[in-house]
Amino acid sequence: MKYTARIGILATVFLFFFFIDTIKGESISGFHPNSRLEVEILGDKNYPPFEFINDKGMPDGFGIDLLGTALKRLGIPYTVNLNTWDEPKNIQRKGRKILFFMARNEERNQKYAFGPTVKYLTLSIIYNKGKEHYGSLRELNGKDVFVEKMSNTYFQLKKRQIRCRYLECNLDDGLKSLNAGKGDACVCSREVATFYIKKFGLKNLIVIDADITPLDYHLAGFDSTTIRFVAIELSKMQLDGTYNALYDKWFNTESTADHISHIVYIILGCLVLLVGILHTFINTLRKKVRKSGAQLTEKNTYLRMALHAGKIGVWGYDVKRSPLFKATIRLQTSTV
């Protein structure tokens, strides 16, 4: 019994320190940030604001920033390879590990190892406001719908047996065509649609949320150990506020600007309301003063007429000069 108890205690201590090492970012199954390891980040060059090639020709986006920051903090070198979207292949070159972000589905569960969810994607229907309007995915049956090639959106529509004519394209080209009156609708994430509509000034398009549960946007790859190690660093980034800063950079920019504008408008509205209230108060006060002045003038007129008719004289005395009398009233002026 004592020997068994000692073994149990030793096992508990070992697991405890193993867990502590994991949290601190130390060795996990032989994986160490100081080892000769390089990560290749794969992504879609036409999927902003998550991953895309910016106007300077550089990889950019929320996913690139998030994963790049985590790898830098771990001291792991990495490269970024963004291209036209295709399902990632498990091609290990010179020990490099492949990481990427993607929405999860049944088919992908069999191909890839998935890490934590970093965001939820809202699937949306985009249509031209000058043409037929759509409120649900079922209404797209028999329509010409732009979708991204090899995307999870295509899988979700097929899964729900939406029998539309799929116009596979890059989303920027599809949205431009839709804005010009071609096709009937486009289905993609709200974030991507909003980005392109703002960038290209596509004023003819309307975006509504599709009748589907938001999709999980996961860290993914082929090596679960690498994913687990990076996931621990991502959790640390959430705790120290780094994740929130990156999230706000890519997804709250427009809402923050709108929020500031709303505050300015509210302040201006309050000032206008205050000026209106003061103006009304002053006008009301002026009317009361005029009314009171007219009433006082009328009463003084009546008093003068009464005094004149009754031959009543009124004298006032200065108290300082005549302290014994304040006023003297005589009924007849002849007795003064």
Beta strands, then each sheet from edge to edge (+ up, - down):
strand 1: 39-44
strand 2: 46-47
strand 3: 51-53
strand 4: 59-60
strand 5: 78-83
strand 6: 97-103
strand 7: 113-121
strand 8: 123-128
strand 9: 144-148
strand 10: 165-169
strand 11: 185-189
strand 12: 205-209
strand 13: 215-221
strand 14: 313-316
strand 15: 327-330
sheet 1: 5+ 1+ 6+ 13- 7+
sheet 2: 2+ 3- 4+
sheet 3: 10+ 9+ 11+ 8- 12+
sheet 4: 14+ 15-
end
